Amino acid sequence: MLMRTDPFRDFDRLAQQLLGTPGKPTGMPMTAFRDGQSFVLRLDLPGVDPASIDLDVERNVLTVRAQRPADLPQGAQVLADERTLGTFTRQVFLGDALDTDRIEAGYDQGVLTVRIPATEQAKPRKIRITGRTQADTPAAVRPPHEPEPARREAQREAVNA
């Protein structure tokens, strides 16, 4: 299971409110969902060179780092700047039911997709139930409302006669 938290998110929101930039998007908007036996993260990273993306896992914390450098010509006068530039980081806390040794990632059309499979222990499975049949259970262990198998058979024969 995924657990999402960003300890600096509230600080970022406060800074945006205080600095008057509430419309400026965050550096890495994310969608997380379960797809069969895997959890999938999709992070928007338009304009980012895939070679600048760093993805690592340590103690069930997935960290994504990316860099989008400024691409303005020398001496350009900026009239509006709503693009997130520079280096930014996003951390996602992963549950123990995910297999962090088999993470796969791909980048296509500005979207980083990270697929994390569930561990074998977390996958649904059928549990076989073992036990004795009623006929195998000694009378001393059988619940009092259950007649012995021989008596039950005699009762059935009496009803059917």
N, C-alpha and C positions, 0 to 999 in steps of 0.2 A: 504494500500500500504506500502511496505517496503522502508525504507530509510536506506542505509548502510553508515556508516562512522566510522572510528576509528581514533581518534585524534592523536594517537601515531604511526600510521602506517608509516608516512613519516620519523619520527625519527628512527624507527626500520630499515627502508631501508637505511637511511644515516649511521647508526651505522654499518650495515652489509657491506656497501661499504667501510667505513673507516677502519674497522677491518679485512677486507679481507675474509669475510664469505658470499659471495653472494649466494652460493648454499645451505645454510642452510634453511630448510623449516620453515615457520611460525608455531606457535603452534597449530592453529585451522583453517585449510583451510575449506571454507564453500561454499555450493551451496544453492541458494535460488530460489524458483520457486512457481508459483501459480498452484494449483491442484483443479479444480472445485471451490468451495466456501471457500477454505482455502489457506493460504500461508504456505509453508513448507521450513524449514531450515534443511540442513544436514551438520553436522560438523564432520570432521575426528578427532577422538580421539583414535587412536590405542594404546593399552597397558595401557589405563587408567582404573582404578577400578571405576565402575559405582557409588560406594558409595562416591567417592571423587568429583563427579560432583555436582556443585551447580548452580541452575538455578533460577533466580528471575526477576521480572518485577517491575519497579518503574517509574511512569510518562511516560509510553510508551517506556521505554528503557529496552530491554531484555538483561540481563547480564548472561554470561556463564563463570563459573570458573571451572577449572579442575586441577588436580595435577598428574604428572607422576614422581614418585621418581626414583632416580638413583638405578639401580639394579646390580651394579658391586660388585664382591667379594672384601672383605677387602684386600688392598694392590695390587690390579690389576693395571697393567701398561696400560694406555689408548693409543692405536695406532691411532684410528680414532673415532671421536665422532660427528655424524651428527644428532642424535636424540635430539628432544627438550625435556628437562627435567625440573622439577620444577613445579611451579604453574604458570598458564597463564590464561588470561582473554580475553573475546571477548564481545563487546557490539554491539547490533543491534538496531537501532532506528526504532520503529514501527509507522505506520500511524494511524490516528484516526479511520479508517474504520475496524480495527481489534479488535476482542473481546478478550482482554487480560485476562478476567476472565475464559475463557474456553480453555486455552493452554494445550496441551497434549505433553508429551515427552517420548521417548523410546530410549534405547541403545541396539544395536545389532551388533556384530562383529566389534567393534571399531568405529561405526558410531552413533552419537547422532542425532536423528530425532525429530524435534520440529514442531508441527502442530498448527497453529494459525487460527481459523475460522474467517471469515468476520462477522462483525456485521449485524444484521437484516436490518439496514438502508442502508448498503452498497450492499446488494444483489440485483440483477436485479429484477425488478417487472414491471407488466403491469399497466399502468395508464389509468383509465376510463375517457373518455371525456364526459362531460355533456353539454347540450346546447339546444337551440330551433331549430326546423326545419324551413325551409324557409317559409312554410305556416303559422307557428306560429308568424313569425316576422312581426310587423306592417309595412305598406308601408312607413311611415316616417323614419324608421330606415333602410330599405332595401337599398342596393346600387342602384344608379340611373340606372345602366345598366341592372338590373334584373327587368323584367316585373312582375306585380302582378300575383299571382297564377291563378286567373280567366282569365286574359288576355292571359297568357301563354297557358292555356288549349284551349282557343278559337283559338289561332294561330296554335296549333297542329291539331285541328279539321279541320281548313282551309287547311292545308298542306296535310292531309290525304284524303280530299274529292276529 
